[in-house]
Amino acid sequence: MEISTPALLFPAISLLFLSYTNRFLHLAALIRQLHRDWLERGSPHLRKQIDNLRARLELIRWIQLLGAVSLFFCVISMVAILWNAPSLGLAAFAIALGLMGISLAGLIVEIAISGGALRVMLEEVGRDDSH
């Protein structure tokens, strides 16, 4: 394995971090707004939305952590290759790939549950229309 192999993950990880960070910041802003609305109205529907978003934020923090640790293992892999320890480099790279895979799986789960808060809101709108 050459040093360029683990280095190939750097651009991908950077783009993933940008995506994860944008998702996190957007959800945090949305939670703040929903929290203000909940304090004013105390609607149980808002509480359900906030709970859904809280779970998504927790998941995003985990996928960010896994991505960061994956990047760290890429660095370890590159250093091991520079120090002429190819078996350590390969092992570290395999760990990096596994962690990145888990991070991406977490992203898929987060995307799957992302519609939960919207479903709550649509249910509320549907109930208001029936009155």
C-alpha positions as CSV (number, residue, x, y, z in Angstrom):
1,M,0.0,0.0,0.0
2,E,1.3,3.5,-0.9
3,I,0.9,6.6,1.2
4,S,-1.5,8.0,-1.4
5,T,-4.1,5.3,-0.7
6,P,-5.1,6.6,2.8
7,A,-4.6,10.1,1.6
8,L,-7.5,9.6,-0.9
9,L,-9.9,9.7,2.1
10,F,-9.0,13.2,3.1
11,P,-11.1,15.1,0.5
12,A,-14.1,12.7,1.1
13,I,-13.9,13.1,4.9
14,S,-13.6,16.9,4.5
15,L,-16.8,17.0,2.4
16,L,-18.6,14.7,4.8
17,F,-17.6,16.9,7.8
18,L,-19.0,19.9,5.9
19,S,-22.2,18.1,5.3
20,Y,-22.4,16.9,8.9
21,T,-21.7,20.3,10.3
22,N,-24.3,22.0,8.1
23,R,-26.9,19.4,9.2
24,F,-26.0,20.0,12.8
25,L,-26.1,23.8,12.7
26,H,-29.4,23.7,10.8
27,L,-31.0,21.4,13.3
28,A,-29.7,23.4,16.2
29,A,-31.2,26.6,14.8
30,L,-34.5,24.8,14.2
31,I,-34.6,23.4,17.7
32,R,-34.0,26.9,19.2
33,Q,-36.9,28.2,17.2
34,L,-39.2,25.3,18.1
35,H,-38.2,25.7,21.7
36,R,-39.2,29.4,21.7
37,D,-42.5,28.4,20.1
38,W,-43.0,25.6,22.6
39,L,-42.4,28.0,25.5
40,E,-45.1,30.4,24.1
41,R,-47.7,27.7,23.2
42,G,-46.7,24.6,25.0
43,S,-48.0,22.4,22.1
44,P,-47.3,18.7,22.5
45,H,-46.7,18.5,18.7
46,L,-43.8,20.9,19.1
47,R,-42.4,18.8,21.9
48,K,-42.6,15.7,19.6
49,Q,-40.7,17.6,16.9
50,I,-38.1,18.8,19.4
51,D,-37.6,15.2,20.7
52,N,-37.2,14.0,17.1
53,L,-34.6,16.7,16.4
54,R,-32.8,16.0,19.6
55,A,-32.3,12.4,18.6
56,R,-31.1,13.5,15.2
57,L,-28.6,15.9,16.8
58,E,-27.2,13.1,19.0
59,L,-26.9,10.9,16.0
60,I,-25.1,13.6,14.0
61,R,-22.6,14.1,16.9
62,W,-21.8,10.4,16.8
63,I,-21.3,10.3,13.1
64,Q,-19.1,13.4,13.4
65,L,-17.0,11.6,16.1
66,L,-16.7,8.5,14.0
67,G,-15.6,10.5,11.0
68,A,-13.0,12.3,13.1
69,V,-11.6,9.1,14.5
70,S,-11.6,7.7,10.9
71,L,-9.5,10.6,9.8
72,F,-7.2,10.1,12.7
73,F,-6.7,6.5,11.7
74,C,-5.9,7.6,8.1
75,V,-3.2,9.8,9.6
76,I,-1.9,6.9,11.6
77,S,-1.9,4.8,8.5
78,M,0.1,7.4,6.6
79,V,2.6,7.7,9.4
80,A,3.0,4.0,9.6
81,I,3.7,3.8,5.9
82,L,6.3,6.6,6.2
83,W,8.0,4.6,9.1
84,N,8.0,1.6,6.9
85,A,5.5,-0.4,8.9
86,P,3.1,-1.5,6.2
87,S,1.1,-4.0,8.3
88,L,0.3,-1.3,10.9
89,G,-0.5,1.1,8.0
90,L,-2.9,-1.4,6.4
91,A,-4.5,-2.2,9.8
92,A,-5.0,1.5,10.6
93,F,-6.4,2.1,7.1
94,A,-8.8,-0.8,7.5
95,I,-10.0,0.6,10.8
96,A,-10.4,4.0,9.1
97,L,-12.6,2.5,6.4
98,G,-14.7,0.6,8.9
99,L,-15.3,3.7,11.0
100,M,-16.1,5.8,7.9
101,G,-18.6,3.1,6.9
102,I,-20.3,3.2,10.3
103,S,-20.4,7.0,10.1
104,L,-22.1,6.7,6.7
105,A,-24.5,4.2,8.0
106,G,-25.4,6.6,10.8
107,L,-26.0,9.3,8.2
108,I,-28.4,7.0,6.4
109,V,-30.3,6.4,9.7
110,E,-30.4,10.1,10.4
111,I,-31.8,10.7,6.9
112,A,-34.4,8.0,7.5
113,I,-35.6,9.6,10.7
114,S,-35.4,13.2,9.4
115,G,-39.0,13.1,8.2
116,G,-40.3,12.4,11.7
117,A,-40.5,16.0,12.8
118,L,-42.2,16.9,9.5
119,R,-44.7,14.0,9.9
120,V,-45.7,15.4,13.3
121,M,-46.2,18.9,11.8
122,L,-48.2,17.5,8.9
123,E,-50.4,15.5,11.4
124,E,-51.1,18.7,13.3
125,V,-52.0,20.5,10.1
126,G,-54.3,17.6,9.1
127,R,-56.1,17.7,12.5
128,D,-56.5,21.5,12.1
129,D,-58.1,21.0,8.7
130,S,-60.6,18.5,10.1
131,H,-62.0,21.0,12.7
